Amino acid sequence: MHLIALENEPSSTLGGQELNLLGICEGLANCGHQVSLVYTKEGDLLETYGKFCQDLIPVKRYQANRKNPLDMVKFAVEFFNDISPIKKTSDSIIFSNESRSIFWGYALSNIHKVPLVCYLQLPGTPFKFKWRPGLSGVNQFMTVSQANKDTWVNLCGIDANKIDIVYNCIDPEKFSPYSVDEYQQLSLRRDFNILGNRRVFSFLGRLNPNKGIEVLIKAFALLANHQPDICLLIAGNVILEPTEDSPAARIHYLKFLKDMVDDLGIKELVQFIGHVPNTPDLYRVSDVTIVPSIWPDPCPRVVLESLSTGTPVVGSRVGGIPEMMTGELTRYLVEPGSPEQLAEVLNQVTNWRDDDPELGRRCRDHVLDNFSPKVMIDQMEMVLLRTINQYHQH
């Protein structure tokens, strides 16, 4: 199989979508398949792709302004110039990592006569499916949770039979528990400016209202009234919704969050630490990771990453999170948007290292049993090969 993967910016700083595609492409390459990456912007993951990809192909863009005829003409010229380096084989398949690149992928699919798969990692939004250029020409969809599939079926009208569910995975060797002595653990805590024996709560992800960051801050302020020896590490950069995002808006939102922390009297307990390159160490130094999303988060990698390191997660009962936190982990699910309930559950789990020291091992076992890379790549491979076979049979 020859996978032609369409990505916007292969960057580790943007979120789980980009990391998921990297894992898929690398996993399939390790299985002996050929991979070509098509991208519009350079990112820090490009070097990693270069280690296993057959081709790295930059293109101008995936979309045009459909209301501007001149831009449409320019886009068409750019498209035909950009696709010339893309090699086609008898078993090629196009893999669009998001719906925004789907029209470009659809055009390439028609020209090269190869199947097109669209990876739906974000929730669907209401629109007339038949009016969305390119989507109606997709041969098969994949998505990351049943909850996310339901949004695309119910809101967008996609045939449920055309959507396969393949859950995310993470590398359990990279996201492993502590393998260091007590001195190294203390050194790691100093690296994160953690004072004394404080219990550490952490948030890792985009700083965005949808991620529930404001709910988290309010909940932590409530918790601080009962648990004085605690601190909160907030890791990630501000990335707002496309219609709201700008450098000025990002600065304004970060100031808003810091002012909220100050107004609630917890400034000394909260650190905004920005992008963290070595995320496993953040999980390892934490006692609890918090995923307080208030939007239908499809399948956040942070849940699996933290659990794999042996650090429990308290997450919102929304989107695909309940599908990831099953069994005994359901007791750590909270209603989205409720600082009071979030604070209550955090208070219950704070001292798990003393009350239930085996919990960390059970968290890791949960990931190893249900979200292994082998299972994900095997399922991906099965869907892609089936789609290629069905395409050529017709």
C-alpha positions in Angstrom: 0.0 0.0 0.0 1.1 3.6 -0.8 -0.4 6.1 1.6 -0.6 9.7 0.4 -1.2 11.7 3.7 -2.5 15.2 3.5 -1.5 17.4 6.4 -1.6 21.1 7.0 1.3 21.8 9.4 3.2 18.8 10.9 3.8 20.4 14.2 3.9 19.0 17.8 2.7 22.3 19.2 -0.7 22.3 17.6 -2.4 19.4 19.2 -3.3 15.7 19.0 -4.5 15.7 15.4 -0.9 16.2 14.1 0.6 13.7 16.5 -2.0 11.1 15.6 -1.2 11.3 11.9 2.5 11.0 12.6 1.8 7.8 14.6 -0.4 6.4 11.9 2.1 7.1 9.1 5.1 5.8 11.1 3.2 2.7 12.2 2.2 1.9 8.6 5.7 2.5 7.4 7.0 0.1 10.0 4.6 -2.5 8.6 6.3 -2.2 5.2 3.9 0.3 3.5 5.1 3.3 1.5 4.2 6.8 2.8 4.2 10.2 1.1 3.5 13.3 3.2 1.9 16.3 1.5 1.9 19.5 3.6 1.3 23.2 3.3 3.5 24.5 6.2 6.8 23.3 7.7 6.6 22.1 11.3 8.9 20.5 13.8 7.6 17.0 13.0 8.8 17.2 9.4 12.3 15.9 10.3 10.7 12.8 11.9 8.6 12.2 8.8 11.7 12.4 6.7 13.1 9.3 8.5 10.5 7.0 7.1 8.6 8.8 4.3 9.2 8.0 0.6 8.4 11.7 -0.3 7.9 15.0 1.5 5.9 17.2 -0.9 5.1 20.9 0.0 2.0 22.4 -1.6 0.7 26.0 -1.6 -2.7 25.4 0.1 -5.7 23.1 0.2 -8.5 25.7 -0.1 -9.5 28.6 -2.3 -11.9 31.5 -1.8 -14.9 30.1 -3.7 -16.5 33.6 -3.8 -13.5 35.0 -5.7 -13.3 33.7 -9.3 -9.8 35.0 -9.8 -8.6 33.2 -6.7 -10.3 30.0 -7.9 -8.3 30.2 -11.2 -5.1 30.8 -9.3 -5.9 27.9 -7.0 -6.4 25.6 -9.9 -3.1 26.6 -11.5 -1.3 26.0 -8.1 -3.0 22.7 -7.7 -1.8 21.2 -11.0 1.7 22.5 -10.4 1.7 21.1 -6.8 0.5 17.6 -7.7 3.1 16.9 -10.3 5.7 15.4 -7.9 3.1 13.1 -6.3 3.7 9.5 -7.6 0.8 7.1 -8.0 1.0 3.4 -7.7 -1.6 0.7 -8.2 -2.3 0.5 -4.5 -2.2 4.2 -3.6 -4.7 5.7 -1.3 -5.2 9.3 -0.2 -5.6 10.0 3.5 -6.9 13.4 4.4 -6.1 14.2 8.1 -9.0 16.7 8.3 -12.1 17.8 6.4 -10.5 21.2 5.3 -8.2 19.4 2.9 -10.9 17.1 1.5 -11.7 19.1 -1.7 -8.0 19.1 -2.7 -7.8 15.4 -1.9 -11.0 14.7 -3.9 -9.6 16.5 -6.9 -6.4 14.5 -6.6 -8.4 11.3 -6.2 -10.3 11.9 -9.4 -7.2 12.7 -11.4 -5.1 9.8 -10.2 -8.0 7.4 -10.0 -7.2 6.3 -6.4 -9.5 6.0 -3.3 -9.9 8.8 -0.8 -10.2 8.4 3.0 -11.1 11.2 5.4 -10.0 11.1 9.0 -12.6 12.8 11.2 -10.8 13.8 14.4 -13.1 16.8 15.2 -16.8 16.8 15.9 -19.2 17.3 13.0 -21.2 20.5 12.7 -24.6 21.0 11.1 -24.5 21.5 7.3 -26.0 20.0 4.2 -23.6 17.1 3.5 -24.3 17.2 -0.3 -23.3 20.8 -0.4 -19.8 20.3 1.1 -17.4 20.0 -1.9 -15.3 16.9 -1.7 -17.0 15.1 1.2 -19.6 13.4 -0.9 -16.7 11.9 -2.9 -14.9 10.3 0.0 -14.8 6.5 -0.3 -14.5 5.8 3.5 -14.3 7.8 6.7 -12.5 7.0 9.9 -13.0 8.6 13.3 -11.7 8.3 16.8 -14.7 7.5 18.9 -18.4 6.4 18.8 -19.4 9.8 20.1 -17.6 11.6 17.3 -19.1 9.3 14.7 -22.5 10.1 16.0 -22.0 13.8 15.4 -21.1 13.3 11.8 -24.0 10.9 11.2 -26.6 12.9 13.1 -25.5 16.5 12.2 -24.0 16.0 8.8 -26.0 13.0 7.4 -23.0 10.8 6.6 -24.0 7.1 6.2 -23.0 5.4 9.4 -21.7 2.4 7.3 -19.1 4.7 5.7 -17.5 5.6 9.1 -15.1 3.2 10.8 -14.0 3.8 14.4 -10.3 3.5 15.3 -9.4 4.7 18.7 -6.3 6.7 19.3 -3.2 5.1 20.9 0.1 6.3 22.4 3.6 4.9 22.7 3.6 3.1 26.1 7.4 3.0 26.1 7.6 6.8 25.8 4.8 7.4 28.3 6.0 5.1 31.0 6.0 5.5 34.8 9.0 6.7 36.8 12.2 4.7 36.3 14.4 7.0 38.4 15.5 7.1 42.0 14.3 9.5 44.7 17.0 12.0 44.0 16.1 12.3 40.4 12.4 12.6 41.3 13.2 15.6 43.5 15.3 17.1 40.7 12.4 16.7 38.3 10.1 18.5 40.7 12.6 21.3 41.0 12.7 21.6 37.2 8.9 22.4 37.3 9.4 24.8 40.3 7.3 22.6 42.6 7.9 23.5 46.2 8.1 21.0 49.1 5.7 18.1 49.1 2.8 19.7 47.4 0.4 17.5 45.5 0.6 18.5 41.8 -2.4 18.9 39.5 -1.7 19.5 35.8 -3.5 20.5 32.6 -2.0 20.0 29.2 -3.5 21.2 26.0 -4.6 24.2 24.1 -5.6 27.1 26.2 -9.1 27.6 24.8 -12.5 28.1 26.4 -13.7 24.8 24.8 -11.1 23.0 26.8 -12.7 24.1 30.1 -9.6 25.9 31.3 -11.8 28.5 33.1 -13.8 25.8 34.8 -10.5 24.2 35.9 -9.3 27.4 37.5 -12.5 28.0 39.4 -12.5 24.3 40.6 -8.9 24.6 41.7 -9.7 27.7 43.7 -12.5 25.8 45.5 -10.1 22.8 46.1 -7.4 25.1 47.6 -9.8 25.9 50.4 -9.6 22.2 51.5 -6.2 21.2 50.3 -3.6 23.8 51.1 -0.5 21.9 50.0 -1.3 21.7 46.3 -0.3 23.4 43.0 -1.6 23.6 39.5 0.6 23.4 36.3 -1.1 24.7 33.2 0.9 23.6 30.1 0.1 24.7 26.6 -0.3 27.7 24.4 -3.3 29.8 23.7 -5.0 28.7 20.4 -8.5 30.0 19.9 -11.1 29.1 17.3 -10.2 30.1 13.7 -12.8 32.9 13.6 -11.5 34.4 16.8 -7.8 33.6 16.7 -5.1 36.3 16.3 -1.9 37.2 18.1 -3.7 40.0 19.9 -6.6 37.7 20.9 -4.2 35.1 22.2 -2.4 37.7 24.4 -5.8 39.0 25.6 -7.1 35.6 26.6 -3.9 34.6 28.4 -4.1 37.8 30.4 -7.8 37.1 31.1 -6.8 33.7 32.6 -4.0 35.1 34.7 -6.3 37.8 36.0 -8.8 35.2 37.0 -6.2 33.3 38.9 -5.2 36.5 40.6 -8.8 37.5 41.5 -9.4 34.1 43.0 -6.4 34.4 45.3 -4.5 31.4 44.0 -1.7 33.2 42.1 1.0 31.6 44.2 -0.4 28.1 43.5 -0.8 28.2 39.7 1.9 28.2 37.0 1.4 28.9 33.3 4.3 27.0 31.9 3.6 27.2 28.1 4.5 24.5 25.7 6.3 21.5 27.3 8.5 19.5 24.9 8.9 16.6 27.3 5.3 15.8 28.2 6.0 12.4 29.9 7.9 14.2 32.6 5.0 16.6 33.2 2.7 13.6 33.7 5.3 11.8 35.9 5.7 14.8 38.2 1.9 15.2 38.5 -0.4 13.5 41.0 -3.5 14.0 38.9 -4.1 15.2 35.3 -7.2 17.1 34.6 -9.1 17.1 31.2 -12.1 19.5 31.9 -13.4 19.9 28.3 -16.8 21.5 27.8 -16.9 20.7 24.1 -17.4 17.1 22.7 -13.7 16.3 22.8 -13.5 13.3 20.5 -10.6 11.3 21.9 -8.0 13.4 23.7 -4.5 11.9 23.7 -3.7 13.5 27.0 -6.0 11.0 28.7 -4.1 8.0 27.4 -0.7 9.6 27.8 -1.3 10.4 31.5 -2.8 7.0 32.3 0.1 5.3 30.6 2.5 7.0 32.9 0.5 5.8 35.9 -1.0 9.2 36.7 -4.8 9.2 37.2 -7.1 11.4 35.1 -10.1 13.4 36.1 -12.1 14.2 32.9 -15.4 15.5 31.7 -18.2 13.1 30.8 -18.4 14.5 27.3 -17.4 13.4 23.8 -15.2 10.3 23.6 -13.7 10.7 27.1 -16.2 8.2 28.7 -15.2 5.7 26.0 -11.6 6.0 27.1 -12.2 6.0 30.9 -14.1 2.8 31.4 -14.3 0.4 34.3 -13.2 1.8 37.6 -12.0 5.0 35.9 -15.6 6.1 35.4 -15.6 7.3 39.0 -13.3 10.1 37.9 -15.7 11.4 35.3 -17.5 14.7 36.0 -20.2 16.7 34.4 -18.7 19.3 32.0 -18.8 22.9 33.1 -19.3 22.2 36.9 -16.4 23.6 39.0 -18.1 22.3 42.1 -18.2 18.7 41.0 -14.7 18.9 39.5 -13.4 20.2 42.8 -15.2 17.4 44.7 -13.8 14.6 42.6 -10.3 16.2 42.7 -10.5 16.3 46.5 -11.4 12.6 46.6 -8.4 11.5 44.4 -5.8 13.9 45.7 -4.2 11.5 48.1 -4.4 8.3 46.0 -0.7 7.6 46.5 -1.4 7.0 50.2 -4.9 5.7 50.0 -4.6 3.4 46.9 -1.0 3.1 45.8 -1.8 0.4 43.2 -4.0 2.8 41.3 -1.2 4.1 39.1 -0.4 0.5 37.9 -4.0 -0.1 37.1 -4.2 3.1 35.1 -1.3 2.0 32.9 -2.7 -1.5 32.5 -5.9 0.0 31.2 -4.1 1.7 28.4 -1.9 -1.4 27.6 -5.0 -3.6 27.4 -7.2 -1.3 25.4 -5.2 1.3 23.5 -2.1 -0.3 22.2 -0.3 1.0 19.0 -0.5 -2.5 17.5 -4.3 -2.6 17.8 -4.6 0.9 16.2 -2.3 0.3 13.3 -3.8 -3.2 12.6 -7.3 -1.6 12.4 -6.1 1.3 10.3 -4.3 -1.1 7.9 -7.4 -3.3 7.6 -9.7 -0.3 6.8 -7.3 1.2 4.2 -6.6 -2.1 2.4 -10.4 -2.9 2.4 -11.1 0.5 0.9 -8.5 0.0 -1.8 -9.9 -3.4 -2.7 -13.5 -2.1 -2.8 -12.5 0.9 -5.0 -10.8 -1.2 -7.6 -13.6 -3.8 -7.7 -16.0 -1.1 -8.7 
